[in-house]
Amino acid sequence: MTRRIRTPDKLVEKIQEKVDERVKKINKELDDSEDCRRCAVGGIYRLAKPDETGCNWELMSYSGPQECAGLVKEIVGQLRKQYNLPKLPDE
């Protein structure tokens, strides 16, 4: 599968958007749990070399309830299969 190229900021936006969508759905099912609204993702860091799947980035940070960590990990895993950071000039 060919990955689309996105900047770190665009990847963070995409991850946060997906997390927000899922949290909104979960909140409806859980009667608007206050904890689930506090999920937030941080920056992206470039891997020194692409991993075994060819992905060249990873999520730098996540804050929120422990219950949402699995959700964030799942979303990041899906997006790492779809997107890469642009190549650096010396690559």
C-alpha positions as CSV (number, residue, x, y, z in Angstrom):
1,M,0.0,0.0,0.0
2,T,1.3,3.4,-1.0
3,R,1.3,5.9,1.9
4,R,0.1,9.5,1.4
5,I,2.5,12.2,2.5
6,R,1.5,14.6,5.3
7,T,3.4,17.1,7.5
8,P,3.6,16.4,11.2
9,D,1.0,19.1,12.0
10,K,-1.4,17.6,9.5
11,L,-0.9,14.1,11.0
12,V,-1.6,15.4,14.5
13,E,-4.8,17.1,13.1
14,K,-5.8,13.8,11.4
15,I,-5.2,11.7,14.6
16,Q,-7.1,14.2,16.8
17,E,-10.0,14.3,14.3
18,K,-10.3,10.5,14.4
19,V,-10.0,10.4,18.2
20,D,-12.7,13.1,18.5
21,E,-15.0,11.3,16.2
22,R,-14.7,8.0,18.1
23,V,-14.9,9.7,21.5
24,K,-18.1,11.5,20.4
25,K,-19.6,8.1,19.4
26,I,-18.4,6.5,22.7
27,N,-19.8,9.4,24.7
28,K,-23.2,9.0,23.2
29,E,-23.1,5.3,24.2
30,L,-21.8,6.1,27.7
31,D,-24.1,9.1,28.4
32,D,-21.4,11.8,27.9
33,S,-18.7,10.5,30.1
34,E,-16.6,13.6,31.2
35,D,-13.4,11.6,31.1
36,C,-13.6,10.7,27.4
37,R,-13.8,14.4,26.4
38,R,-10.2,15.0,27.6
39,C,-8.4,13.0,25.0
40,A,-5.7,15.0,23.2
41,V,-2.7,13.9,21.0
42,G,0.6,15.7,20.9
43,G,3.3,16.0,18.2
44,I,4.7,13.6,15.7
45,Y,8.4,12.5,15.6
46,R,10.3,11.3,12.7
47,L,11.9,7.8,13.0
48,A,15.6,7.7,12.3
49,K,14.8,5.2,9.5
50,P,11.4,3.8,8.4
51,D,10.3,0.8,10.5
52,E,9.7,-2.7,9.1
53,T,6.4,-1.6,7.6
54,G,7.9,1.4,5.9
55,C,6.4,4.0,8.2
56,N,8.7,6.9,9.1
57,W,6.8,8.5,12.1
58,E,5.3,7.9,15.5
59,L,3.0,9.8,17.9
60,M,5.0,11.7,20.4
61,S,2.4,12.1,23.2
62,Y,-1.1,11.5,24.3
63,S,-3.0,12.9,27.3
64,G,-6.3,11.8,28.6
65,P,-7.8,9.0,30.6
66,Q,-6.2,5.6,30.5
67,E,-9.4,4.2,29.1
68,C,-8.8,6.1,25.9
69,A,-5.2,5.0,25.4
70,G,-6.2,1.9,23.5
71,L,-8.4,3.9,21.2
72,V,-5.6,6.3,20.4
73,K,-3.2,3.4,19.8
74,E,-5.6,1.8,17.4
75,I,-6.2,5.0,15.4
76,V,-2.5,5.8,15.2
77,G,-1.8,2.2,14.1
78,Q,-4.3,2.6,11.3
79,L,-3.0,6.0,10.2
80,R,0.7,4.8,10.3
81,K,-0.3,2.3,7.5
82,Q,-1.7,5.2,5.4
83,Y,0.6,8.2,5.9
84,N,4.3,9.1,5.9
85,L,6.1,12.3,6.6
86,P,7.7,14.1,3.6
87,K,11.3,13.0,2.8
88,L,14.0,15.3,4.2
89,P,16.3,17.0,1.6
90,D,19.2,14.6,2.3
91,E,17.1,11.4,1.9
